[in-house]
């Protein structure tokens, strides 16, 4: 009987010790979670007068006939137009100069978009050059027809390109992001439409 009482008391002591330790560990976990930075808004289009202008660059620069443009309306960025494969064309893009963004603490770009079910490219540029011209780092994201969604594009998926051709490097320097852009070039010859609510890095 004495042995049973000792065993019971020992169990109670151990249980009490675990109870005291568990909240402490849980607190550390919560503290760790709180240190994770929230996504930083880079563009939200709610104050269009303060936004840098978005410039269209279509395949007309190489003789193509695709059309596309950007406008900011009702707090949204509207990217729309139509693609043509005539004269070896087939792409439309828009871009805006950045503000010297340092995104070294971020892992990805996050966008809230409403599209047409087609696949678009998110493109960013730094001070990296190839043959004297700017290199674009691009990654694709899919949209759902007439549905607002949030898409996450990890920086690890961005690849360097020059005039549509893949390059071996240099690696993306997130401390010197100078330009952000969007492109469509899926070889589907019809109109396209993409709306963007905001762009974040996180």
Buried (B, 14 or more C-beta within 10 A) or exposed (E): EEEEEEEEEEEEEEEEEEEEEEEEEEEEEEEEEEEEEEBEEBBBBBEBEEBEEBBBBBBBEEEBBBBBBBEBEEEBBBBBBBBBBEEEBBBBBBBBEBEEBEBEEBBBBBBBBBBBEBEBBBBBBBEBEBEEEBBBBBBBBEBEEEEEEEBEBEBEEBEBBBEEEEBEEEEBBBEBBBBBBBBBBBEBBEEBBBBBBBBBBB
